[in-house]
Amino acid sequence: MSTGDLQSILTLLAFVSFIGIVWWAYSKRQQAAFGEAERIPLDDDAPWRPSAGARAPTDAGSREER
C-alpha cells in the first residue's frame, strides 16, 4: 500500500464523515432541538440586576473629568 492509497482512503473517510454529520444535522429528529436552540439569543429574559455585593459596570470614557 503506497502513500497515495492511504491518502485516498483517508480522504474518502473524511468525506463520508462530513456527509454523515450533514445528514445528522438536517434530520427530522434534530429539527426540534435545533429549533429550540436557535431561539435562545432572541428570548426576552428579565433584565440583569446586580446582586447586593456587585458593582455596576461603568463606562470611563463617557465621564467628564472635573
N, CA, C and O atoms as CSV, one atom per row, in Angstrom:
chain,resi,resn,atom,element,x,y,z
A,1,MET,N,N,0.867,-1.180,0.000
A,1,MET,CA,C,0.000,0.000,0.000
A,1,MET,C,C,0.909,1.237,0.000
A,1,MET,O,O,1.772,1.397,0.863
A,2,SER,N,N,0.695,2.074,-0.960
A,2,SER,CA,C,1.533,3.265,-1.080
A,2,SER,C,C,0.923,4.432,-0.300
A,2,SER,O,O,-0.193,4.345,0.212
A,3,THR,N,N,1.664,5.491,-0.227
A,3,THR,CA,C,1.202,6.693,0.470
A,3,THR,C,C,-0.008,7.288,-0.221
A,3,THR,O,O,-0.910,7.797,0.444
A,4,GLY,N,N,-0.042,7.232,-1.523
A,4,GLY,CA,C,-1.177,7.744,-2.281
A,4,GLY,C,C,-2.465,6.993,-1.963
A,4,GLY,O,O,-3.537,7.591,-1.860
A,5,ASP,N,N,-2.346,5.667,-1.808
A,5,ASP,CA,C,-3.519,4.870,-1.448
A,5,ASP,C,C,-4.030,5.245,-0.058
A,5,ASP,O,O,-5.236,5.379,0.150
A,6,LEU,N,N,-3.127,5.411,0.870
A,6,LEU,CA,C,-3.502,5.785,2.232
A,6,LEU,C,C,-4.160,7.169,2.260
A,6,LEU,O,O,-5.149,7.375,2.963
A,7,GLN,N,N,-3.617,8.098,1.508
A,7,GLN,CA,C,-4.214,9.431,1.437
A,7,GLN,C,C,-5.601,9.382,0.803
A,7,GLN,O,O,-6.501,10.104,1.230
A,8,SER,N,N,-5.780,8.549,-0.196
A,8,SER,CA,C,-7.091,8.399,-0.834
A,8,SER,C,C,-8.109,7.825,0.142
A,8,SER,O,O,-9.244,8.297,0.197
A,9,ILE,N,N,-7.720,6.821,0.905
A,9,ILE,CA,C,-8.618,6.212,1.894
A,9,ILE,C,C,-8.993,7.220,2.976
A,9,ILE,O,O,-10.159,7.302,3.362
A,10,LEU,N,N,-8.032,7.982,3.467
A,10,LEU,CA,C,-8.304,8.985,4.497
A,10,LEU,C,C,-9.205,10.097,3.971
A,10,LEU,O,O,-10.072,10.591,4.691
A,11,THR,N,N,-9.001,10.489,2.723
A,11,THR,CA,C,-9.862,11.496,2.106
A,11,THR,C,C,-11.288,10.976,1.985
A,11,THR,O,O,-12.239,11.706,2.268
A,12,LEU,N,N,-11.446,9.744,1.575
A,12,LEU,CA,C,-12.766,9.135,1.460
A,12,LEU,C,C,-13.442,9.041,2.829
A,12,LEU,O,O,-14.633,9.328,2.947
A,13,LEU,N,N,-12.702,8.644,3.858
A,13,LEU,CA,C,-13.267,8.572,5.215
A,13,LEU,C,C,-13.691,9.952,5.713
A,13,LEU,O,O,-14.738,10.083,6.347
A,14,ALA,N,N,-12.903,10.965,5.439
A,14,ALA,CA,C,-13.259,12.325,5.856
A,14,ALA,C,C,-14.517,12.795,5.132
A,14,ALA,O,O,-15.373,13.441,5.736
A,15,PHE,N,N,-14.636,12.476,3.843
A,15,PHE,CA,C,-15.813,12.865,3.074
A,15,PHE,C,C,-17.062,12.152,3.582
A,15,PHE,O,O,-18.115,12.772,3.728
A,16,VAL,N,N,-16.952,10.865,3.850
A,16,VAL,CA,C,-18.084,10.107,4.381
A,16,VAL,C,C,-18.478,10.643,5.761
A,16,VAL,O,O,-19.667,10.738,6.065
A,17,SER,N,N,-17.514,10.988,6.585
A,17,SER,CA,C,-17.815,11.574,7.892
A,17,SER,C,C,-18.538,12.912,7.744
A,17,SER,O,O,-19.485,13.194,8.478
A,18,PHE,N,N,-18.098,13.717,6.813
A,18,PHE,CA,C,-18.748,15.004,6.563
A,18,PHE,C,C,-20.194,14.811,6.118
A,18,PHE,O,O,-21.091,15.493,6.614
A,19,ILE,N,N,-20.423,13.907,5.205
A,19,ILE,CA,C,-21.781,13.626,4.730
A,19,ILE,C,C,-22.639,13.108,5.886
A,19,ILE,O,O,-23.812,13.470,5.985
A,20,GLY,N,N,-22.088,12.285,6.745
A,20,GLY,CA,C,-22.816,11.779,7.906
A,20,GLY,C,C,-23.212,12.888,8.866
A,20,GLY,O,O,-24.327,12.882,9.388
A,21,ILE,N,N,-22.326,13.831,9.106
A,21,ILE,CA,C,-22.630,14.957,10.001
A,21,ILE,C,C,-23.703,15.848,9.391
A,21,ILE,O,O,-24.610,16.289,10.096
A,22,VAL,N,N,-23.614,16.115,8.107
A,22,VAL,CA,C,-24.636,16.930,7.435
A,22,VAL,C,C,-25.983,16.226,7.476
A,22,VAL,O,O,-27.000,16.864,7.745
A,23,TRP,N,N,-26.009,14.930,7.216
A,23,TRP,CA,C,-27.259,14.159,7.266
A,23,TRP,C,C,-27.856,14.210,8.670
A,23,TRP,O,O,-29.064,14.397,8.815
A,24,TRP,N,N,-27.026,14.048,9.712
A,24,TRP,CA,C,-27.498,14.094,11.100
A,24,TRP,C,C,-28.059,15.478,11.425
A,24,TRP,O,O,-29.114,15.584,12.049
A,25,ALA,N,N,-27.367,16.534,11.010
A,25,ALA,CA,C,-27.781,17.894,11.345
A,25,ALA,C,C,-29.110,18.261,10.700
A,25,ALA,O,O,-29.884,19.021,11.282
A,26,TYR,N,N,-29.389,17.742,9.518
A,26,TYR,CA,C,-30.621,18.068,8.814
A,26,TYR,C,C,-31.714,17.010,8.992
A,26,TYR,O,O,-32.747,17.080,8.326
A,27,SER,N,N,-31.504,16.039,9.871
A,27,SER,CA,C,-32.515,15.007,10.071
A,27,SER,C,C,-33.715,15.576,10.834
A,27,SER,O,O,-33.594,16.569,11.551
A,28,LYS,N,N,-34.851,14.944,10.670
A,28,LYS,CA,C,-36.095,15.401,11.305
A,28,LYS,C,C,-36.009,15.317,12.826
A,28,LYS,O,O,-36.617,16.132,13.520
A,29,ARG,N,N,-35.273,14.359,13.348
A,29,ARG,CA,C,-35.167,14.204,14.808
A,29,ARG,C,C,-34.444,15.386,15.453
A,29,ARG,O,O,-34.716,15.714,16.608
A,30,GLN,N,N,-33.545,16.016,14.740
A,30,GLN,CA,C,-32.786,17.137,15.298
A,30,GLN,C,C,-33.486,18.476,15.122
A,30,GLN,O,O,-33.075,19.472,15.717
A,31,GLN,N,N,-34.527,18.511,14.321
A,31,GLN,CA,C,-35.194,19.769,13.995
A,31,GLN,C,C,-35.757,20.453,15.244
A,31,GLN,O,O,-35.634,21.670,15.377
A,32,ALA,N,N,-36.365,19.704,16.153
A,32,ALA,CA,C,-36.935,20.298,17.359
A,32,ALA,C,C,-35.841,20.856,18.272
A,32,ALA,O,O,-35.980,21.958,18.804
A,33,ALA,N,N,-34.763,20.107,18.454
A,33,ALA,CA,C,-33.671,20.551,19.321
A,33,ALA,C,C,-32.999,21.800,18.756
A,33,ALA,O,O,-32.709,22.743,19.492
A,34,PHE,N,N,-32.755,21.801,17.450
A,34,PHE,CA,C,-32.114,22.958,16.842
A,34,PHE,C,C,-33.060,24.153,16.789
A,34,PHE,O,O,-32.618,25.298,16.886
A,35,GLY,N,N,-34.363,23.895,16.633
A,35,GLY,CA,C,-35.341,24.981,16.649
A,35,GLY,C,C,-35.373,25.684,17.994
A,35,GLY,O,O,-35.495,26.907,18.066
A,36,GLU,N,N,-35.262,24.901,19.059
A,36,GLU,CA,C,-35.222,25.486,20.404
A,36,GLU,C,C,-33.919,26.255,20.620
A,36,GLU,O,O,-33.929,27.340,21.201
A,37,ALA,N,N,-32.817,25.707,20.162
A,37,ALA,CA,C,-31.511,26.343,20.350
A,37,ALA,C,C,-31.389,27.642,19.556
A,37,ALA,O,O,-30.714,28.570,19.999
A,38,GLU,N,N,-32.030,27.723,18.394
A,38,GLU,CA,C,-31.901,28.944,17.594
A,38,GLU,C,C,-32.668,30.104,18.193
A,38,GLU,O,O,-32.421,31.254,17.829
A,39,ARG,N,N,-33.589,29.837,19.100
A,39,ARG,CA,C,-34.375,30.886,19.748
A,39,ARG,C,C,-33.692,31.439,21.003
A,39,ARG,O,O,-34.126,32.468,21.520
A,40,ILE,N,N,-32.658,30.801,21.498
A,40,ILE,CA,C,-32.016,31.214,22.753
A,40,ILE,C,C,-31.568,32.675,22.722
A,40,ILE,O,O,-31.865,33.393,23.677
A,41,PRO,N,N,-30.880,33.159,21.700
A,41,PRO,CA,C,-30.446,34.563,21.721
A,41,PRO,C,C,-31.607,35.554,21.653
A,41,PRO,O,O,-31.458,36.709,22.053
A,42,LEU,N,N,-32.751,35.118,21.154
A,42,LEU,CA,C,-33.869,36.026,20.964
A,42,LEU,C,C,-34.853,36.029,22.134
A,42,LEU,O,O,-35.738,36.882,22.204
A,43,ASP,N,N,-34.695,35.075,23.047
A,43,ASP,CA,C,-35.599,35.029,24.191
A,43,ASP,C,C,-35.446,36.283,25.029
A,43,ASP,O,O,-34.333,36.731,25.302
A,44,ASP,N,N,-36.565,36.840,25.431
A,44,ASP,CA,C,-36.564,38.070,26.211
A,44,ASP,C,C,-36.630,37.713,27.690
A,44,ASP,O,O,-37.708,37.486,28.238
A,45,ASP,N,N,-35.478,37.666,28.321
A,45,ASP,CA,C,-35.408,37.358,29.743
A,45,ASP,C,C,-35.567,38.625,30.556
A,45,ASP,O,O,-35.605,39.730,30.013
A,46,ALA,N,N,-35.660,38.453,31.859
A,46,ALA,CA,C,-35.722,39.602,32.757
A,46,ALA,C,C,-34.409,40.382,32.650
A,46,ALA,O,O,-33.354,39.781,32.450
A,47,PRO,N,N,-34.459,41.693,32.779
A,47,PRO,CA,C,-33.223,42.478,32.691
A,47,PRO,C,C,-32.258,42.125,33.816
A,47,PRO,O,O,-32.665,41.709,34.901
A,48,TRP,N,N,-30.986,42.301,33.536
A,48,TRP,CA,C,-29.956,41.985,34.512
A,48,TRP,C,C,-29.992,42.993,35.646
A,48,TRP,O,O,-30.079,44.198,35.414
A,49,ARG,N,N,-29.925,42.498,36.863
A,49,ARG,CA,C,-29.850,43.352,38.043
A,49,ARG,C,C,-28.657,42.891,38.863
A,49,ARG,O,O,-28.512,41.697,39.124
A,50,PRO,N,N,-27.802,43.815,39.272
A,50,PRO,CA,C,-26.628,43.402,40.043
A,50,PRO,C,C,-27.033,42.883,41.414
A,50,PRO,O,O,-28.026,43.329,41.990
A,51,SER,N,N,-26.260,41.944,41.927
A,51,SER,CA,C,-26.520,41.438,43.270
A,51,SER,C,C,-26.070,42.483,44.287
A,51,SER,O,O,-25.482,43.498,43.915
A,52,ALA,N,N,-26.337,42.245,45.546
A,52,ALA,CA,C,-26.056,43.227,46.597
A,52,ALA,C,C,-24.570,43.595,46.672
A,52,ALA,O,O,-24.239,44.754,46.922
A,53,GLY,N,N,-23.679,42.637,46.463
A,53,GLY,CA,C,-22.247,42.908,46.597
A,53,GLY,C,C,-21.566,43.318,45.300
A,53,GLY,O,O,-20.401,43.715,45.316
A,54,ALA,N,N,-22.268,43.230,44.186
A,54,ALA,CA,C,-21.646,43.527,42.891
A,54,ALA,C,C,-21.768,45.006,42.556
A,54,ALA,O,O,-22.756,45.659,42.892
A,55,ARG,N,N,-20.751,45.512,41.894
A,55,ARG,CA,C,-20.795,46.900,41.426
A,55,ARG,C,C,-21.232,46.915,39.979
A,55,ARG,O,O,-20.869,46.034,39.201
A,56,ALA,N,N,-22.002,47.906,39.627
A,56,ALA,CA,C,-22.456,48.047,38.246
A,56,ALA,C,C,-21.286,48.474,37.374
A,56,ALA,O,O,-20.457,49.269,37.816
A,57,PRO,N,N,-21.197,47.968,36.147
A,57,PRO,CA,C,-20.104,48.386,35.250
A,57,PRO,C,C,-20.245,49.859,34.889
A,57,PRO,O,O,-21.350,50.374,34.719
A,58,THR,N,N,-19.108,50.517,34.777
A,58,THR,CA,C,-19.110,51.930,34.405
A,58,THR,C,C,-18.380,52.103,33.092
A,58,THR,O,O,-17.527,51.293,32.725
A,59,ASP,N,N,-18.720,53.154,32.397
A,59,ASP,CA,C,-18.048,53.463,31.149
A,59,ASP,C,C,-17.150,54.673,31.406
A,59,ASP,O,O,-17.630,55.806,31.445
A,60,ALA,N,N,-15.855,54.435,31.579
A,60,ALA,CA,C,-14.925,55.505,31.939
A,60,ALA,C,C,-14.807,56.554,30.842
A,60,ALA,O,O,-14.493,57.708,31.134
A,61,GLY,N,N,-15.046,56.187,29.600
A,61,GLY,CA,C,-14.894,57.120,28.502
A,61,GLY,C,C,-16.003,58.156,28.441
A,61,GLY,O,O,-15.822,59.207,27.827
A,62,SER,N,N,-17.140,57.891,29.059
A,62,SER,CA,C,-18.251,58.832,28.942
A,62,SER,C,C,-18.300,59.843,30.082
A,62,SER,O,O,-19.091,60.786,30.037
A,63,ARG,N,N,-17.469,59.661,31.100
A,63,ARG,CA,C,-17.477,60.608,32.214
A,63,ARG,C,C,-16.651,61.834,31.876
A,63,ARG,O,O,-15.604,61.745,31.235
A,64,GLU,N,N,-17.135,62.960,32.314
A,64,GLU,CA,C,-16.367,64.198,32.129
A,64,GLU,C,C,-15.441,64.372,33.325
A,64,GLU,O,O,-15.837,64.156,34.471
A,65,GLU,N,N,-14.223,64.760,33.047
A,65,GLU,CA,C,-13.280,64.982,34.137
A,65,GLU,C,C,-13.458,66.403,34.662
A,65,GLU,O,O,-13.617,67.348,33.889
A,66,ARG,N,N,-13.428,66.538,35.955
A,66,ARG,CA,C,-13.626,67.841,36.573
A,66,ARG,C,C,-12.365,68.340,37.183
A,66,ARG,O,O,-12.344,69.431,37.752
